[in-house]
Amino acid sequence: MLTAKHDDAQPSTAPLPVGSFTVYSIDEARLSLKAGQLDLLQMSPGKLNYSLSMSQLGHIQIYRERSDKPLLKRGVNWPGSLVFSFVVQARGHGWLSGRAVDPQASLVADGEELPEIITPEELDLLFIVVDRQWLSERIGDGASRQIAGSARNLRCFAAWHEHSLVLRRLFPLLPGQSRAGQPAQVVQHPALGQGAGASLGGGALAEDMVLEALLDVLGSVHRVEALRETDHKRLIDQARLLMRGDAPERATMSQVAAHLGVSRRHLQTCFNTSVGIPAIEFVRAERLNQVRKALVEARCAGRDVAIGDIAADWGFWHLSRFAADYRDMFGELPSKTLRPYELRAARRAAQRITSQNG
């Protein structure tokens, strides 16, 4: 088992205040994660059941994310971070760098260069974000050379390990909640603290506990594979840019294929084998999500906007058809998204944002 260093040397990076939060929609998650500039898009139709819980333990953030629809995730995390992702449970395939992702593998990525990923149809995910410099100062000589070397030299890689060890060592440390949005009974170590009562001492103890568990899991890794984008993925990324385009000049799929020097059929095959979603559905989902983001941002800022203008900006010219597509995708009309609302009492009780500084 790998062990952390326990010496008197102080890390050169300052810890963040201890705290936690839970949200129940990707709209709220985007706002909560805004400092990290992470983005979440719903990629298949239907009402989404989603939750994200986070605990901040100084140099470590622990997340639990659950979703019953595929999500497109992209962006960057905070500077100097390293992201470890572990699947607790999944149904279907996720997609990363143009390849289907093995749910038994964990992913390790540079927080400043996160790859775009599409999650499986259903996913219960555990991920841990660690300050890279702090980690390097803590792991000592006993750290796995394979993992340490890969983390230094690769943007993103998959690591195969003992999955049961992940559940046994890491899952009990996570915040959690029920599907209905009500607080659930979870196994949690006292060192993780309870809301505003958590202290610096508790945070440091929790950091040590989580680090020991993480290193224990990484010590069981038996294979590492770099994840670099395929040629098909690079091709469809070019196609997506052209198909999104400026509204008056948005190209059709046939025009895009001709511009890229490939057949329409080949371009469609590239989408199917790289992201698992047909091209037209994929790009339409991206555009609908961009409309939704604009409406949510306007609502939060208290700005008056015209739904038709925003829809037209993203290529939706027939408003009745757009409203139907929007409702099919998100389970509500765009006018409801734009309407101010109050969080239900249960959600207000469950969404806790606490700080060491009060």
Secondary structure, 3 states (H helix, E strand, C coil): CCCCCCCCCCCCCCCCCCEEEEECCHHHHHHHCHHHCEEEEECCCCCCCEEEEEEEECCEEEEEEEECCCEEEEECCCCCEEEEEEEEEEECCEEECCEEECCCEEEEEECCCCCCEECCCEEEEEEEEEEHHHHHHHHHHHCCHHHHHHHHHCCEEEEECCHHHHHHHCHHHCCCECCCCCECCCCCCHHHCCHHHCCHHHHHHHHHHHHHHHHHHHCCCCEEEECCCCHHHHHHHHHHHHHHCCHHHCCCHHHHHHHHCCCHHHHHHHHHHHCCCCHHHHHHHHHHHHHHHHHHHHHHHCCCCCHHHHHHHCCCCCHHHHHHHHHHHHCCCHHHHHCCCCCCHHHHHHCCCCCCCC
